[in-house]
Amino acid sequence: MSLQDELTDVKRRLDDLTRTVERLERSLAHKREDAPRTQPAGRPEDLVTIPDTPYDSSLWTDSDDEGLGARDRHAP
């Protein structure tokens, strides 16, 4: 195959790829328009509000510090 034939083949394949991508973009845009909009895009449905107030310190009674081990023991 000559260089010119290879370049022609590459151009044809790039044109095919461009048409395929354009078709895919149109298809996705159409599907987005048809999809029901129940909430803004990118927002989870169930948001959990976390209060700014400090936690009750009794929640941490008898707990180990994660990664540090128990309070009354030495590290090896």
C-alpha positions in Angstrom: 0.0 0.0 0.0 1.4 3.4 -0.9 1.7 6.3 1.5 -1.1 8.1 -0.3 -3.4 5.1 0.0 -2.7 4.9 3.7 -3.4 8.6 4.2 -6.7 8.3 2.3 -7.7 5.3 4.4 -6.8 7.2 7.6 -8.9 10.2 6.5 -11.9 8.0 5.7 -11.7 6.3 9.0 -11.4 9.7 10.8 -14.5 10.9 8.9 -16.4 7.7 10.0 -15.3 8.3 13.6 -16.4 11.9 13.5 -19.8 11.0 12.1 -20.2 8.2 14.7 -19.3 10.6 17.6 -21.8 13.2 16.3 -24.5 10.6 16.1 -23.8 9.5 19.7 -23.8 13.1 20.9 -27.2 13.7 19.3 -28.6 10.5 20.8 -27.4 11.4 24.3 -28.7 14.9 24.0 -32.1 13.5 22.9 -32.1 11.1 25.8 -31.3 13.8 28.3 -34.2 15.9 27.0 -36.6 13.0 27.4 -35.4 12.1 30.9 -37.7 13.2 33.7 -36.3 16.0 35.9 -37.1 15.2 39.5 -34.1 17.0 41.0 -31.2 19.1 39.9 -28.5 17.1 38.1 -25.7 15.9 40.2 -27.5 16.2 43.6 -28.2 13.1 45.7 -31.8 12.5 46.6 -31.3 11.9 50.3 -29.2 14.6 51.9 -28.3 14.2 55.5 -27.7 17.3 57.5 -24.9 17.0 60.1 -25.2 19.5 63.0 -22.3 21.7 63.9 -22.8 21.0 67.6 -20.2 18.9 69.4 -20.9 15.3 70.0 -21.6 14.0 73.5 -18.3 12.9 74.9 -19.9 9.9 76.5 -20.1 8.4 73.0 -16.4 7.9 73.2 -16.1 6.3 76.6 -14.2 3.0 76.5 -13.2 3.5 72.9 -9.7 3.0 71.5 -8.0 5.8 69.5 -8.1 4.4 65.9 -4.6 3.6 64.8 -3.1 4.4 68.3 -4.4 1.4 70.2 -5.9 1.3 73.7 -5.2 4.2 76.1 -3.9 2.0 78.9 -1.4 0.0 76.9 2.0 0.7 75.4 3.0 0.4 71.7 5.4 -2.4 71.0 
